[in-house]
Amino acid sequence: MTTKSNLVGGEFLFRDSAAKDVFIPEEFTEEQKMVFNTVKEFMLKEVHSMGMAKLASLDAEKDKDLVLEIFRKASELGLCGVSIDEQYGGMGLDFNTGLLFTEALALGFSFATTIGCQTSIGSLPILWYGTEEQKKKYLPAIASGEKGCSYCLTEPTAGSDANSGKTKAVLNAEGTHYLLNGQKMWITNGGFAEVFTVFAKIDDDEKLSAFIVEKSFGGIELGKEEKKMGIKASSTVQVFFNNCKVPKENLLGERGKGFNMALNILNSGRIKISAGGVGGMKFGLDKCIEFTSQRIQFGKPISDFGAMKQKIGTIASTAFAIESGTYRVGAEVDKKHTELLASGSSANDSKINAMREYAIECALLKVQGSEAMCNTGDEAIQMFGGMGYSTETGVEMAYRDARITKIYEGTNEINRMLALAEFYKRAFVTKELNWRLAQKSVPSAIFQNYKPFTSGYLVTEFEFVNNLKALFLILTGAAGNSLKEKLVEEQEIVMHLADILAMAFITESAFLRVKKLKEKQGTDQAELEIKTAMAQAYLYDALDTARKAANTAIDSFSSGFQKKILKGLVRRMLHPYHINPKNTKRTVADFFIQKGGYRF
């Protein structure tokens, strides 16, 4: 695998990627797998050992000491410093290994949120934007777990519109400290954190700035622990700043650049939600297979029934596809980071710009990963039946804990719109994307005499991938021509277009993975057949999603002859996919039922 980045963010739309250049999860090293297994074993030993009923009843307020005890044990293993460079006391994992770490964290339910905040949004602002002095002062204590950290962005009147926050910072008369005043809410780890990254506007600035704030500075008051639907053992509080004296040197990054900082940090958090979603889906699948294989009805295990197999096959196929896209992007982030460092970029700028490069893909993966994990939780309850509704099995807790992932790091609605907005900006404003590349290849499906390919290894599948890309570009252009600048206000249309874009990227990632395995010596043929079936099952459902999104978008902005032409294109480009979805998903389900869980 090449160590140079092969993919400009968003450019997957315009050109084909070579399978040999794409990272696939089968290429993780033994060291990387060891990180995964260490985290998994920790979660099983320290979290699952207390029993699901006990876990479901944990509360961040009444069980604070127990939560912090597990946090301390995690820190002793070095889990709090996975993203922090070794020179500051951390493990210095590359980004893709960090995603693997996050996938394993998903087994920890609420504790995944606690440690996830410490290793991601809580510490990354300092790691990416801090001065050398700030890094040396704060990162070692964060990496060791000596000091918990949190991220203070959201306010009562500033959620998705973060830049409208009212928290103020005013330099004192002596010019030595900023006096910080304001209110932050939904602050993860806020109940025990000693270090806060706080976003505020200096004086009458229009844009946010960021500050490193220690609890010991005084002028900080914490609200009560929030009573939440899920992630109950995770600390979530309001934080009030009343003339909190912040040393002038604790300004983080440049004045007025806090909003950009927040966006870049959230890009990292978004793809980590996707990785966590993959972990949640796999864990949920394991539990469902275990239960349905033991639950006897009508004289046999309910895992023998087609209704159960369809659910199991769908969950497994979705996990496989989203996993393919997630680690494909994670590897590109690492390669871009290395490339930027080699070109003379600073350590901070290399991290920031490598992450920013894939903002489109991160937003799309966050949406699909979180929604798939929530669907897994819902289907798990259904497979468990009445037992799924009981706290005894932990399934209802997984369902509740998963639900927040569609909200934090930007709601899924915001992320859909963000992906399209970033694409438009790069294609037409900054010109980072070479729009003309799209004009060099006209899909054959556009022509009236078109006949779908029906033979050859993955020929049909890659044809669909290319048609999904082309259809997105065609509909985006048509909607833009019809609505002009008003398109950004038509959020329903934008979100439908984003779903087509997501289906194009994730299906491509799944089939590039399968193709690379096919070309790789030593690939287990039985597993290759199952992985191919999973990619095909995902594509079958993805085409349904894309057809509905395309037709709904067309009905929403076009009429007359244009509408007729566009709908004709949808029919030809997303023509029927001739596989047997029932048999394909049964094949996938039977494989994992026989294995006793997701065993790749």
Secondary structure, DSSP 8 states (H G I E B T S, - for coil): --SS----TTGGGTS---GGGS--GGG--HHHHHHHHHHHHHIIIIIGGG-HHHHHH--TTTTHHHHHHHHHHHHHTTGGGTTS-GGGTS----HHHHHHHHHHHGGGTHHHHHHHHHHTTTTHHHHHH--HHHHHHHHHHHHTTSS-EEEE--BTTBSSSGGG---EEEE-TTSSEEEEEEEEEEEETTTT-SEEEEEEEETT-SS-EEEEEEGGGS-EEE------SS-TTS-EEEEEEEEEEEEGGGEESSTT-HHHHHHHHHHHHHHHHHHHHHHHHHHHHHHHHHHHHH-EETTEEGGGSHHHHHHHHHHHHHHHHHHHHHHHHHHHHHHHHHHHHHTT--HHHHHHHHHHHTHHHHHHHHHHHHHHHHHHHHHHHHHHGGGGGSTTTSHHHHHHHHHGGGTSSS-HHHHHHHHHHHHHIIIIIS--S-GGGGGG---GGGSTT------STTHHHHHHHHHHHHHHHHHHHHHHHHHGGGGGG-HHHHHHHHHHHHHHHHHHHHHHHHHHHHHSTT--HHHHHHHHHHHHHHHHHHHHHHHHHHHHHHHHH--HHHHHHHHHHHHHHT----S-HHHHHHHHHHHHHHHTS---
